[in-house]
Amino acid sequence: MSGSDPISREEALQRLNELYAEEIEAGLRYLHLSVSLKGLDRLMIRKVLLENMEETFEHAQQVGEKMMQLGASPSLSLQLELPAERADGRSALRTAVLFERAALDAYRELLERVDGGDDVVLEEFARAQVALESQHVAEIELLLED
């Protein structure tokens, strides 16, 4: 097990609920970025952002479903303010990689807390999410290479 203390079921459910909200927020950020694109970048980058938006909302659904399986119901409270500004493709992708990295860090933290604990299902869920988010970060970083 890692250096962190094992997570209680209540803490795990609270963290899952936070991840649920974070995924929904990221999906809304992707939507906002996709409509804020300017120039020729709209042709290619917009499609990437909308695909990531769909995947992010799928992740939120998976987190919510996991909470239901664990006997809890997800709640949602968002405090999100998105500026009215236009973005080029590179800046939109740099922004996108920031919230993909934040999601990766959040799932890694959850995995650290449940790794080696009693809840193998939650551990495997966290491990799968780390793998998915790692892939998303790598894909966006590839798009940003010159």
Kinemage of the C-alpha trace (Angstrom):
@kinemage 1
@onewidth
@group {chain A} dominant
@subgroup {mainchain}
@vectorlist {calphas} color= white
{ca met a 1} P 0.000 0.000 0.000
{ca ser a 2} L 1.129 3.587 -0.566
{ca gly a 3} L 2.078 6.072 2.133
{ca ser a 4} L -1.454 7.484 2.385
{ca asp a 5} L -3.895 6.246 4.962
{ca pro a 6} L -6.621 3.957 3.605
{ca ile a 7} L -9.738 5.825 2.667
{ca ser a 8} L -13.001 5.203 4.503
{ca arg a 9} L -16.130 4.345 2.546
{ca glu a 10} L -17.593 7.757 3.397
{ca glu a 11} L -14.431 9.516 2.210
{ca ala a 12} L -14.420 7.432 -0.969
{ca leu a 13} L -18.019 8.370 -1.709
{ca gln a 14} L -17.296 12.034 -1.020
{ca arg a 15} L -14.277 11.927 -3.339
{ca leu a 16} L -16.285 10.152 -6.031
{ca asn a 17} L -18.945 12.846 -5.769
{ca glu a 18} L -16.264 15.516 -6.181
{ca leu a 19} L -14.916 13.659 -9.220
{ca tyr a 20} L -18.446 13.484 -10.623
{ca ala a 21} L -18.728 17.279 -10.435
{ca glu a 22} L -15.183 17.780 -11.762
{ca glu a 23} L -15.906 15.604 -14.812
{ca ile a 24} L -19.120 17.482 -15.570
{ca glu a 25} L -17.303 20.787 -15.172
{ca ala a 26} L -14.552 19.617 -17.533
{ca gly a 27} L -17.190 18.592 -20.080
{ca leu a 28} L -18.693 22.069 -19.942
{ca arg a 29} L -15.223 23.578 -20.328
{ca tyr a 30} L -14.667 21.445 -23.442
{ca leu a 31} L -17.977 22.650 -24.877
{ca his a 32} L -17.062 26.262 -24.165
{ca leu a 33} L -13.619 25.850 -25.727
{ca ser a 34} L -15.099 24.211 -28.817
{ca val a 35} L -17.460 27.105 -29.523
{ca ser a 36} L -14.789 29.705 -28.674
{ca leu a 37} L -12.361 28.542 -31.375
{ca lys a 38} L -11.489 30.970 -34.115
{ca gly a 39} L -9.919 30.628 -37.535
{ca leu a 40} L -9.034 27.466 -39.398
{ca asp a 41} L -8.483 25.626 -36.105
{ca arg a 42} L -12.261 25.267 -35.868
{ca leu a 43} L -12.114 22.635 -38.616
{ca met a 44} L -9.892 20.146 -36.808
{ca ile a 45} L -9.491 21.125 -33.171
{ca arg a 46} L -13.210 21.606 -32.597
{ca lys a 47} L -13.848 17.943 -33.417
{ca val a 48} L -11.172 16.852 -30.924
{ca leu a 49} L -12.638 19.059 -28.194
{ca leu a 50} L -16.186 17.797 -28.784
{ca glu a 51} L -15.013 14.173 -28.710
{ca asn a 52} L -13.230 14.845 -25.417
{ca met a 53} L -16.370 16.536 -24.105
{ca glu a 54} L -18.392 13.394 -24.825
{ca glu a 55} L -15.772 11.176 -23.178
{ca thr a 56} L -15.665 13.439 -20.141
{ca phe a 57} L -19.433 13.269 -19.717
{ca glu a 58} L -19.157 9.465 -20.059
{ca his a 59} L -16.602 9.497 -17.230
{ca ala a 60} L -19.022 11.525 -15.111
{ca gln a 61} L -21.717 8.961 -15.822
{ca gln a 62} L -19.369 6.117 -14.846
{ca val a 63} L -18.469 7.857 -11.584
{ca gly a 64} L -22.154 8.446 -10.825
{ca glu a 65} L -22.957 4.813 -11.601
{ca lys a 66} L -20.110 3.672 -9.333
{ca met a 67} L -21.562 5.768 -6.520
{ca met a 68} L -24.976 4.200 -7.046
{ca gln a 69} L -23.414 0.717 -6.936
{ca leu a 70} L -21.793 1.659 -3.636
{ca gly a 71} L -25.155 2.678 -2.196
{ca ala a 72} L -24.955 6.454 -2.593
{ca ser a 73} L -26.576 8.939 -4.937
{ca pro a 74} L -24.451 11.599 -6.612
{ca ser a 75} L -25.199 15.262 -5.972
{ca leu a 76} L -24.081 18.139 -8.121
{ca ser a 77} L -23.071 21.665 -7.239
{ca leu a 78} L -21.123 23.664 -9.811
{ca gln a 79} L -19.556 27.085 -9.493
{ca leu a 80} L -18.243 27.669 -12.972
{ca glu a 81} L -17.444 30.897 -14.721
{ca leu a 82} L -16.169 30.750 -18.288
{ca pro a 83} L -14.898 33.947 -19.914
{ca ala a 84} L -16.194 35.310 -23.184
{ca glu a 85} L -13.080 35.069 -25.308
{ca arg a 86} L -11.957 33.566 -28.564
{ca ala a 87} L -9.215 30.958 -28.627
{ca asp a 88} L -6.887 29.574 -31.244
{ca gly a 89} L -6.394 25.825 -31.467
{ca arg a 90} L -3.073 25.641 -29.617
{ca ser a 91} L -4.263 27.699 -26.667
{ca ala a 92} L -7.475 25.635 -26.492
{ca leu a 93} L -5.427 22.419 -26.445
{ca arg a 94} L -3.069 23.827 -23.793
{ca thr a 95} L -6.127 24.615 -21.673
{ca ala a 96} L -7.601 21.166 -22.325
{ca val a 97} L -4.422 19.391 -21.261
{ca leu a 98} L -4.527 21.292 -17.960
{ca phe a 99} L -7.908 19.880 -16.994
{ca glu a 100} L -6.998 16.429 -18.282
{ca arg a 101} L -3.912 16.504 -16.049
{ca ala a 102} L -6.050 17.666 -13.123
{ca ala a 103} L -8.389 14.704 -13.690
{ca leu a 104} L -5.423 12.333 -13.932
{ca asp a 105} L -4.025 13.666 -10.651
{ca ala a 106} L -7.426 13.315 -8.956
{ca tyr a 107} L -7.837 9.682 -10.040
{ca arg a 108} L -4.228 8.910 -9.085
{ca glu a 109} L -4.894 10.311 -5.616
{ca leu a 110} L -8.013 8.162 -5.317
{ca leu a 111} L -6.071 5.101 -6.486
{ca glu a 112} L -3.342 5.777 -3.929
{ca arg a 113} L -5.939 5.881 -1.189
{ca val a 114} L -7.772 2.685 -2.211
{ca asp a 115} L -4.771 0.662 -3.470
{ca gly a 116} L -4.368 -2.460 -1.371
{ca gly a 117} L -7.507 -1.744 0.630
{ca asp a 118} L -10.609 -3.852 1.067
{ca asp a 119} L -12.607 -2.421 -1.851
{ca val a 120} L -11.113 -4.143 -4.901
{ca val a 121} L -13.938 -2.900 -7.146
{ca leu a 122} L -13.207 0.733 -6.285
{ca glu a 123} L -9.476 0.121 -6.691
{ca glu a 124} L -9.957 -1.352 -10.163
{ca phe a 125} L -12.303 1.499 -11.115
{ca ala a 126} L -9.697 4.073 -10.038
{ca arg a 127} L -6.946 2.163 -11.867
{ca ala a 128} L -9.008 2.111 -15.090
{ca gln a 129} L -9.708 5.852 -14.814
{ca val a 130} L -5.994 6.567 -14.329
{ca ala a 131} L -5.265 4.613 -17.509
{ca leu a 132} L -7.950 6.503 -19.477
{ca glu a 133} L -6.874 9.920 -18.251
{ca ser a 134} L -3.207 9.095 -18.938
{ca gln a 135} L -4.169 8.275 -22.510
{ca his a 136} L -6.117 11.544 -22.883
{ca val a 137} L -3.181 13.600 -21.626
{ca ala a 138} L -0.800 11.817 -24.007
{ca glu a 139} L -3.124 12.314 -26.993
{ca ile a 140} L -3.513 16.034 -26.391
{ca glu a 141} L 0.215 16.456 -25.779
{ca leu a 142} L 0.884 14.766 -29.137
{ca leu a 143} L -1.361 17.335 -30.829
{ca leu a 144} L 0.665 20.118 -29.222
{ca glu a 145} L 4.006 18.842 -30.559
{ca asp a 146} L 5.626 20.793 -33.374
